[in-house]
């Protein structure tokens, strides 16, 4: 009988690329990858440590897996596992804890998948996290858009962040290997490649190359595809990258650019590498050069020292600048960070209230962005179905589309005319040449 494995990813797109690679290893060893909701022999959790909620969710998921199969072999890996392995090892039912260095080599560490009385812990110290582990989407996760890890680790010292402790210093995949594997992804049929990493814009220093020079190589690869940058720091989004995005049809007209705070005081306390004015100038520059560009923003509420005045500075700043949507995070105290020692703690209820205000603002931003799409044509890559009834996809500028399932649309880039926005804040349109109604839904 074939053993079954279920994989669950928490956190960023980088984690998704690594989970897919792990899943491919399981299939190579004869396992069948099944949905997490199904009974499996092995459950693997690739965790995040950005917020306390992510850690709490990990513990809940472990318990849920054991309810499905009390005899299941439980593996926990990822950033949470790297930072607090002993804490995870104490969770009832966990059999193995794998650190950041070990996660892509689990079959060299685990001899069998029989339930253990005590959890085995394989976690290297942070200072030993200096190797680059290759990872990208595979058949194991059945995606049309491929997550492709090109960079790992971070040299920045943001006062709220534990990622450098969990991932180590910045390092990159060699350009030669990267281009080779990129071509393999195109040959495998992927139409969109999402470049992922902890700090993607920092790509290539050790290889005498930068992200812009890499992108120049990638857009020259033959084939029908497009490239999306998962997230990029504002100080690393250069004029050259913006110009290339404006000119090349193979570059998605979308950037996700972390801000974290629109208050100069809080931004300085966060030890970010730009000023609020720098961020504003960058957003204006992008809009002037790229029509209908989609821009996402990360922002944190309730950072120590953020009074109502500083929060309203952030709110007003975000309200005025032309961005498409916000990813809002409620500040969460992280052990071993500088921020945890700072004065001016914000009440948890107040943090959540501010988060809610910004999420409402995000919905308004998104609605306004959709209104601007009415009467225009977007290129949608249809990629997945939902229980055989619907098919979904993304536009170049990161608008998600849902349509009745049509097999002829799968993994095809279709031109879609946007005709209206419905009462539910969804856009409706038609596929050019096919004349089928569609709906556009929020990301």
Secondary structure, DSSP 4 states (H G I P E B T S, - for coil): ---EEEEEE-S-HHHHHHHHHHHHHHHHTT-EEE-TTS--SEEEEEE--SSHHHHHHHHHHHHHHHHH-TT-EEEEEEHHHHH-HHHHHTSTTEEEEE-TTTGGGHHHH-S-----SS-EEE---GGG--SPPP-B--GGGT-SEEEEE-EE------TT--HHHHH-S-EE--HHHHHHHHHHHHHTT-SEEEEE-SSGGGTTGGGT--HHHHHHHHHTS-SS-EEEES---GGG--HHHHHHHHH-TTB-SEEE---B-S-HHHHHHTT-SS-HHHHHHHHHHHHHHSTT-EEEEEEEES-TT--HHHHHHHHHHHHHS--SEEEEEE----TT-SGGG-S-PPPHHHHHHHHHHHHHHHHHHHHHHHHTTTT-EEEEEEEEEETTTEEEEEETT--EEEEE--GGGTTEEEEEEEEEE-TTS-EEEEETTT--EEEEE--
